[in-house]
Amino acid sequence: MRGKFFRVTDCFALFQLPRSPVLGSDAIKAAHRRGMSTAHPDKPDSTADAALSLNEARRILSDPALRLRHLLELEGLEIPEPLPAHTDWQMAERVGRVLEDARVLTPATPSDSGLLKAVKRNTAAKLEVEIQRLEKVLMHSLNAELEAASVMPRHMPLCSLSAVVFFQKQLRLLDSARCQMREKSRVDGPL
């Protein structure tokens, strides 16, 4: 509602980050540092307002619940009060970390030492185990929501529907991380 009457600062644009409910904490910190390098009150030609805006943006984007609320505000959507309890913010953060780890994972190359190759293979194996663990939890939660909704399919509550969408999106993101890992191992040989 606030976005209709007041101008809402787009924290994502301020930090030049994509509008997404899942962001890595490292990306947020790096964007904050970049902005503060010119907006810090001790820097010439800077204002305290610019630094306060950056600090507020970091606070909002660092908290998954506030980030989602801000995203909904920016899209002009109604914000449910309270936010649906089904959404597991920690799960979304874990999926986000897995995506980031898969993105930055570097494949083993023939010029790597034996120890470095072993470390890279171990990292990829741990990442695959985490993906499998998250998929199992998400599938269990998704099936529970679908089973609960099957009791009254025509009257599926909005929060149950949004839970199903949330869990499906997290599963697609995990699949994307697995595909990134496989693509890297295909290009440069096994990790």
C-alpha positions, -999 to +999 in steps of 0.1 A: +000+000+000+028+023+009+043+021-027+011+036-041+013+068-022+050+072-015+080+068-037+098+036-027+136+035-031+146+005-052+173-011-030+181-036-058+187-008-083+207+012-057+231-018-054+228-028-091+215-062-081+188-083-098+153-081-083+153-115-067+140-130-034+173-149-032+205-130-030+239-140-017+252-121+013+286-117-004+269-099-033+251-076-010+282-068+010+302-062-021+276-038-035+274-020-002+312-015-001+311-002-037+285+023-029+301+034+004+334+039-014+319+071-028+291+079-004+308+076+030+304+108+050+342+111+053+346+113+015+345+146-002+313+155-021+293+130-002+262+134+019+250+117+050+218+109+033+235+088+006+253+068+033+221+063+052+203+052+021+230+026+014+229+013+050+191+010+049+193-008+016+218-032+030+196-038+061+166-045+039+184-068+014+203-087+041+170-099+058+151-124+036+117-114+050+124-077+045+138-084+010+106-102+000+084-074+014+105-048-005+102-069-037+064-070-033+063-033-027+083-026-058+060-048-079+030-030-064+015-062-050-005-065-019+017-074+011+000-101+033+000-094+070+017-113+084+039-128+057+029-164+051+045-187+077+051-215+052+079-197+035+111-210+049+136-181+046+165-202+058+157-227+031+157-200+005+190-187+018+205-222+017+194-226-019+209-192-027+242-202-012+242-235-032+235-215-064+263-191-057+287-220-048+279-238-080+284-206-100+319-199-086+330-235-086+360-239-108+366-272-126+398-291-122+422-286-150+451-309-161+476-283-149+462-284-113+483-302-087+469-335-073+460-318-040+441-290-058+422-315-079+412-335-048+400-303-031+379-293-061+364-328-064+356-328-027+340-294-029+319-305-059+309-337-040+299-317-009+278-294-031+261-324-047+253-338-012+238-304-001+217-302-033+204-337-027+196-329+010+178-297+000+158-314-027+147-341-003+134-315+022+118-294-005+101-324-021+088-335+014+074-300+020+059-297-015+042-331-012+028-322+023+013-289+008-001-308-022-016-335+000-032-309+023-046-290-007-060-322-022-085-324+006-103-293-007-089-287-042-114-260-052-108-240-021-070-242-020-059-213+003-037-186-013-010-193+012-009-230+002-008-221-034+021-197-028+039-224-007+036-248-037+050-222-060+078-213-036+089-250-032+087-256-070+109-225-076+135-236-051+136-270-067+141-254-102+169-233-087+186-264-073+183-281-107+199-251-123+229-254-098+233-291-107+232-283-144+259-256-139+281-282-121+276-308-148+283-283-176+316-273-159+326-309-155+317-317-192+338-288-205+369-294-185+367-331-177+355-346-144+359-324-113 
